Amino acid sequence: MNERFLETIKIATSASDLREIETIQSLWSGYGRIVRFQLEGSPHNTIVAKQVLIPERDNHPRGWNTDLSHQRKLKSYQVETAWYSNWNDRCEATCRTPHCLAVDSQDNETLLVFEDLDAAGYPSRKSTIGKTEFEACLSWLASFHATFLDQEASDLWETGTYWHLETRPDELEALEDLPLKRAAASIDQLLKDSPFQTLVHGDAKLANFCFSPDGSQVAALDFQYVGRGCGMKDLAYFVGSCLDENECERQEAYLLDHYFSKLRHALKERNSKTDPEALEQNWRKLYPIAWTDFHRFLKGWSPGHWKINSYSERLARETIASINS
């Protein structure tokens, strides 16, 4: 890490010195890394820094090495910087995110400095979860969507999520499921036409949630694809990231009921003027639409992906039939 960024961390944390402890992970396609630092003389014992380094060439692990792909990633880091600079502080404890301590840029590099969520009480990462963790994530999403309902955000993605249609023409062209391909624009439009737009996290998979030791509290990170959209896009994507096809089907009614119960509560807590019954009626109908929207991307991007299953195929068939009826 360059000297300027190290000095930025010191100033932001009032540290007299610092040392790199570990690289937590490399960023997708070689665009940088996330690092943990030990600090001296600071109220923070440790911090986490995200160092984004824009490479000259894109090394996408699945071979999507196009200029469009590169430009999408560039914008995603610009959006994330805008999120932490202008929006993140609006998140309350019920939709906890890491506090951003500093943002800096130099040439083709960007630095984001965060509190260490491990030290803040969210040390657990999960590849599988039980009911407690599952409900905590559903509650987080409901609170997040209620917080940002009807917000305009010109500095974020006009359409949130990394798979939305406008930014994925290559994957649509590669899609061999012709009925789904023909319905793609209509599916996208149905989601955009919802009168209840919020900010969606845009990449709300299980790997982007950090849990308290007992699993009852959760914080979310990675806001590269946050933007306007129907909240069902986050919900469908999250559910698909942590449940197999049988559980997706078996728990569908329960998870929707839990989410909307928490959403109604969150709207009431925020004195929202939105009609909760009208919102729920609209979004419930859009849940299978949002699921099919991601399914469309996935089948074009990686036709053999494990998330392509009988549950997704059934929802897609039903969605296409409803569009064509």
N, C-alpha and C positions, 0 to 999 in steps of 0.2 A: 504494500500500500504506500502511495506517495506521501511525502512529508507534509504537504498541505492538508491532506485528509487526516493524518495523525494529529496534526495541530488542531483541526476542527473538532475532533473527538475530545481532546484535552480541554478545549475552551468550553464546549457544550456540557461537559461533565465535571468541570472544575478539578480535573485530575492533574496531579503533578507528574505522573508518569503512567505508562501503559505497556502491556506486552500482549502479543497475540497468543491465545491459548490453543485454539483449534479452528479449522475450517469445518463449519457445520454442514455445508453442502455447496456444490457447484450449481450455478444457474443453468437453466435449460439452454442447450445448444452452445455452451461455452461463452455465455454473455457475462460472466463474472462469478462472484462467490459470496457466501454469507459466512461471516467470521465472528467468533466470540473473543473479546478482549478482557483481560484482567486489569483493573485500574488501581492506582495508588493515590491517596489523598483526596478521594472523591466520595460523595454520598453513595455512589453506585459501586458495588464491589466488582460487578461485571456489566458489560453492555454487549449488544449484538449490532454489527455493522453489515449492511448490504452494499457491496461494491459492484456497481454495474460498469462493465467495460465493453463498449461496442466494438466487436471485431470487424475486420475488413471483409471477411467472408462468413457466411452462415453455415454452421455444421449441424443441420437438423438430423436427429437420430433416426428419423423415419424417411429421410430423403426429400423432404419438402423444401429444397434449397432454392427458393424463388425470391425475387426482389420484393414481391408482395408480402411474403412471410417475414422477410427482414424488416420491412417498413412497419408491419403490424407489431413486431417486438419492440422496435424503437418507440412507437407511440405508447405501447403498454408501460414502458418505464417512465415516459413523460406523464402519463396518467397517474401512475403510482406516486410520483413525486408531487403532483397536484393534490392527490388525495391526502397525503400526509401533511402537506403544507396548509390546506384550506378546509378539509372536511373531517379529518380523523378525530379532532377534539370534540365533535358533536356526539360521538358515541359514548353512551353511558355505561354503567357497570353491567347492565343487562345485555349489552352487545359489546363486550370488552374487546379492545384491540390493544396492540402495544403502543405505549406513548412514544412519540417521535421526538427525539432530543435535538436533532440537527439534520439539515439537508444542505448538501454542497455539490457543486459541479466544477469540473475543470477539463477542458478539451473534450475528449470523447468518454469521459468517466463521470459517474454520478455516485455520490455517497449518501446513504440514509443511515442514521444512527438511532437505535431503539433501546428502550429499557429491555433487560433480559427477562423474558416471560418465565423462564425457569425460576429465577430468583423472586419474581413477583407472585409466585404461587400456582403457576401452570406448567409444571415440569414434565407432564406425561404426554407422550405421543402414542397414538393407537392405530393399529392396522385392522383390528376388529373391536367392536364395542357392544356393550350390553344396553339394557333399557335406560339406565341412569344417564349414560353418556349420550345416547341417542336423543332422549328428550331434552337434554341440555343444549344440544346443537339445534334442534327444532325451535326451542325457545329463543336461542340466539338469533336465528334467522327471522323469526317473527318480530322480535324487538328491533332488529336492524331495519327491516322493511317498514315498520311503523314509524321509525325515527325519520326516515327519508322519503316518506310518501309525498308525492306531488312536488318534489324538489327539481328545479332546473339546475343543470350542472354542465355548463359549456366547456369546462376544463377537463371533464371526464369523457368516457366513451359515450357517443350519442346513443348507441345501443350497447348495453353491457353484455358480458360473456365473451369468451374467446372463440366461440364457435358460430357466432351469428352470421347470417347468410352473406351480407355485403363483403365481409372480409374473407370468405371461404369459397371463392369461385373455382379454385383448382380442385378442391375436394368434391364440390358439386359436379364438376365435369367428370370426375373419376367414378361417381356413384353409378353402379350398375342396376340398382333397383329403380326401374323406370317409373312405376306409379308414385314412388316416394319422391323421385326427382321432379316429376311434373307437379307435385303438390307442394314442393319446398317453398315457393314464393307465397302461396296462400297460407301456409303454416306460419311463416314469418310475419305476415300481415295480421293474422288473427292475434298474435301476441302484441304487436304494436298497437292494434286498435283497442286494446283494453283501456277503458277510461280510468283505470286505477294503475298508474305508473309510479314506480318507486326507484330507488337505487338498488341494483342487485350487486352482490359481491362479485359475481362473474366467474369464480373458480372455487366454489364452496364445496370442495371435496374433503373427505375425512382427513387427509394429510395436512390440510391447512387449518386444522383446529388443534389447540393445545388445552390440556385438561388439568384440573386440580387433582391431587392424589386420590380423592374419593370419586372423581368423575362427575360431580354435581355442578361444577363451574367450568366454564369454557371461554377461551379467547380465540379470536380468529386473526389470521395474518394473510399476507400476499394479496395486495389490492391492485394488481396490474390490469385487471379487466373489469373494474367497477364502472358502472354507468347505468343509464336509464333502462327500465324494463319491467316486465311483469314478475312479481315475486316467485311465481311458480317455476321459473327457470332455475333459480337457486335451489328450490326445494326438490325438484325432480332430479337435478344433477347430484345433490348431496345424497339422496336416498340411493341412487344408483351406484354411488361410490362405496357404499358400506353394506348393502344387503344383496344377497343373491336373488335370482329370479323368483324362487318360491316365496322368499320372505317379502320381496317387493309386492307380490300379489296378496299374500296373506295379511300383511300389515297395512295395506293401502288405506283402508277406512280409519284405522286407529291413528296413523301418522297424520292424516289430513285433519282429523278431529282435534288432535293435540295441537297441531300448528295453528289452526284457526282459533282455538280457545285462547292460546297465548297471544295471537295477533289482536283479538278483540280486547283483551286485557291491556295490551301495550297501547292501543289506540286510545282507550279510555284514560290511561295514565297520562297521556300526552294531550288530553283534551282535544282530540282530533275532531274535526267537523265532518269527516268522511263517514258515510253510512256503512257500518260494519257488515250488515246483512247483505247489502248490495255488492260490497267488495267480495265477500265470501262466495256469494252465488256466482259472480263472474269468474273469480280465480279458480274455484273448484272445477268449472267447466274447462279451464285452460290448463289444468294439470296434465292431462294426457297429451294435449297439444305441445306443451313445453317439453314433455318427455320425448315426443316424436321429433321435435326440432333437434335435440341433441343426438338422437338416434340417426337422423339424417346425416349429420356431420360425421358421426362415428363410422357409418357404413362406407362413406366416401374416403375417409382418412385412413382407416385401418380395418378392412373388411373382415379380418379374422379375430378382431378384438373380443376378449372374454365378456364384455358388457353387452354384446349383441346376443340376445337370448329370446326365448319364446314369449316372455312377458312383453319385452319391447316390441317384438314383431306384432303381437296382438294389438297393443295400443296403437301402433302405426297403421295397421289395417283399419281399425275402427276410426281413427282420425281421418284417413284418406277417404273412407266411405262417407263420413259425415260431410266432408268438403265437397264430394262429388254428388251428394244427394240433392 
